[in-house]
Amino acid sequence: MTTQIPTTKTLHIGVLILPPIQLLDASPIDLFSMLTPSYLTACQLPAAIISLGVPITITYIAPSGANTIALCTANAGLQINAGLSDPTVAPGVLDILLIPGPDPAAVPEEAELEFVRKHVRAGVELMTVCTGVFVAGYAGVLDGKRATGPRAIIPAHLKKKFPKVKWEEKRWVVDGKVWTSAGITNGQDMVAAYIRQRWPGPLAEVVCAMADVGQRGVEYENLAMSENAWWVWQIFRAWVRGSGKAK
C-alpha cells in the first residue's frame, strides 16, 4: 500500500509560449492546477484528500514579456506573466518547463532556444506537447535521448530534421527528466502519467478520475500501417465527395 506524504514545497511550473500555439496543447497544465489545495477545496473533497494537495505556481512565459497576450488557435489568447529574462523564471527557479506546440514550420529564435538549454542544464523537468518537441529538438536537448512527437510526422519530418534523437512511436516517452508526448491530447496522457509517478496514491487517482484522463496506455492500440491506411481512406473519401459536388 502506497502512503502519500503531504507536500509543503511550492512547485513552480513554467509554460513556454512561442505563439501562435495550439490552445489544446496547453490544456495539460490544468491537470497540475487540479492538484492544488485550493482546487480540491473548491471541489468540496474530503479533508484527507485536500491535505495531500500540492502548492503550485504556474507562470506563462513568452518573448513578448509580462502583461502581453500570446496568440493561440481558436481565436484565443493567453495572458503572459514573464519574459525570457525575468528573474522569476531564471534557470534553477522552475521545477517543470512545459512547451505546448507552436507552428511546426517556424524556427525558434536563438534566445528562445538558449532559454530551454539553460533550464535543462539547471535540472528542470522538461515536457513537450505535440509540436512543442520541435522547440526542444532545435535546442539540441533531445540529442541522444528517446523521444516522441506527432505520430504522422515522425518518419518524414522529425527523423530527418533531428537525426540524433531516438524517435519512438508512442503516446509519450520518458528519458530521464525529459518527457515528450505525441499529438495534442497525448499531452494529457503524459501529464497524467507524470502525476501518478510523482504523487502515487489517492491524490493522483482522484485528479485523474475528475479529469477523466489517464486511461490510455503509452502504446498505440493500432499499428502504424493501419494508421496510414486510415489517413489514405479519409483522403479518398474527401476526394470522392469533392468530385461529386463538382458535377
N, C-alpha and C positions, 0 to 999 in steps of 0.2 A: 504493500500500500504506500502511495506517494503522499508525503506530508508537505504541503507548501508553506513556506515561511513568508509572512507579510513583508512587502518591500517598502523601505523608507526612502531610499535614494531616488531622486528625481531623474528619470530617463529623458535625455534630450535628443529629439529626433529632428533632423533637417530634411526638408523636401526641396531638392534642386529643380527649379522650374526653368527650362530653356524653351520659351514659347515659340510657336504655339504647341501646346501639349494636348494629348488625348485626355479629356476630362475623366473618363472611366479608368484610365491608368493610375490616376492619383487616388482612386477610391479606397485602396487597401489601408491608407493612413487612418481611415475611420475605425478600423479594427483595433488599432493601437489606442485610439481615443476611448473606445469602449472598455478598456482595461482600467480606466481611472476611477478612483473612489467617487468622484462627482457624478460620473455617468451611471455607475452602479447604484448610487443612492437615488438618482432621478428615476431609475427603473424600479425602485422600491424592492430591491432584492434583500434577502436576509442579511443581518449584520455580519454573520460568519463569512459570507461572500464578499461583502463590502470591505471587510478588514484585510482581504487579500489584494485589494486594488493597488495599482501601480501609479505613483505620481509621474505624470508625463508632461513635458513641454514640447510643443510642435512649432517649428519655425519654417516658414516658407521663404526660400532664398531664390533670388534671380539677379542677373547682371544689372537690371534697371534700378535695383536698390529698394530700400524700405519705402512704404507708403505709395507704391505704384501698383498697377493692376496688370497681371500677366494674362495674355490671351489664351483661352482654351477652346476646344471644339464645343459644339452645341451652343455657340454664341454666349459662352460664359467667360468669367474672368476670376482670377484668384488674387486676393489681397496679399501682397508681398511684405514680409516683415524685416528682411535683411538683404544687404548686398553681399557680394562675394568677399569683400574685405572687412566686413563688420566684425568687431571683436566677439560679438555674441555667438558667431558661428565659426570662430577660428579653429584650425586643426587642433585636436585634443579636447575641444569643448563638446562636440557632438558624439553621441554614442552610436547612432544609426544615421546613415545618409541614404535616403530613398530617391531614386531617379525615375520619374514617370516618363513615358515615351514622347519624345518630340518628333518633328518631321524627320524621317529616316534619310531624306536626301540632303539635309543640312549638315555641314561640318562645323562642330563647335569651335568657338574662339579659343585661343591658347590659354587665356585667363581662366576660362571655364574648365578646361582640361586640367590645368595645374591645380585648380581648386580640388578636383576629385583626387588627383595624385597625392596631394599633401594630406588629405584626410585619410586616405588609405594607408599612407606611411605612418600616420599618427595612431593607427589601430582602429579606425571606425569600422563598424559592420556595414558593408555596402550592399544595397538592394536595388536591383533594376527591374523595371516592369516593361514588358513588350520592347518597343524600340529604344527604351532607355539604355538598353545594352549597347547601342551604338556609341553612346557617350563614354561608357566605360571602355569600350573597345578602342576608340580613338585615343583615350588617355593612356592606353597600354597596360592598365591594371589587371586585365584578364589574360595577358600573355602567359602561357604555360599552365593555365588553370582550366578546369572543366566549367562549361557554361552552356546556357541555352538562350534562345530568343524566339521570336515568332516562327513557328514551325515551317511555314510555307517558304520563308526566305533564307533558311539555314543553308541549304545546298547551293543555291545560285548566288547568294549575296554575302552572307556572313562568313562562310568558309573562305571565300575568295578575298574579301576585304580584310579579314583578320585571321590569317592562316596560322598564327602562333597559338590560337585558342583551341582547346579541345572541345569541340561542339558536340552536344548531345541533344537528341530529340526527346525531351521530357517536359512536363508541365513546369517544373522548377528544378534547379540544380544548386547544390551547396558545395563550395570548395573553400574550406577554412572559414574566413569571415566574409566571403563574397557569396551572396545569394542572387541568382538570376532567375527570371521567370519568362515564360513564353508569352503568347498573345493575350493582351488585355486582362480578362478576368482570372487568368492564371496567376496574376499578381496577388489576388485574394487567396488563392490556394497556397501560394508561397508564404504569405504573412501568417495565415492560419497555422501552417506547419511550424513556422518560427515561434509563434506564441506557444504552441504545445511543447516545443522543445525547451524554451526558456523558462516557462512557468507551468510545468506539468501539474495537472491536478484540476480541482474544481473550477478555478478562475478561468483557465483556458477553455475548458469544456463548456462552461456557461456562456462565455463570449461567442465561441464558435456556433453554439446552438442558437443564440439570439440572432446572430447574423446569417444563420443557415449556410455556413461555409465550412470547408474542411472535409467534405465527404469524398471529393475526388482524389484519387491517388496520384503519385508522382508520374506514373506511366500512363501513356495514352491507351485508350481502350481499342482503338483501331490502328491498323498498320499504316505506314506511310503510303504504301501503294494504293490502299483503298481511299486514303485521304486525297491523293492526287486524282483518283478516278472520280471522286465526288465533285471536285472542282471542275473537271472536264465535263461532267454531266450537267452541272449547273450552267456552264458557259454554253453548252449545246442547247439546253432548254431556252436560254435567253435568246440565242440566235434564231431558233425556230419561231419563237413568239415575235421577235422583231421582223422576221421575214413575212410572217402572216399579216402584221399591221401595215407593212409596206405595200401590200397588194390592194 
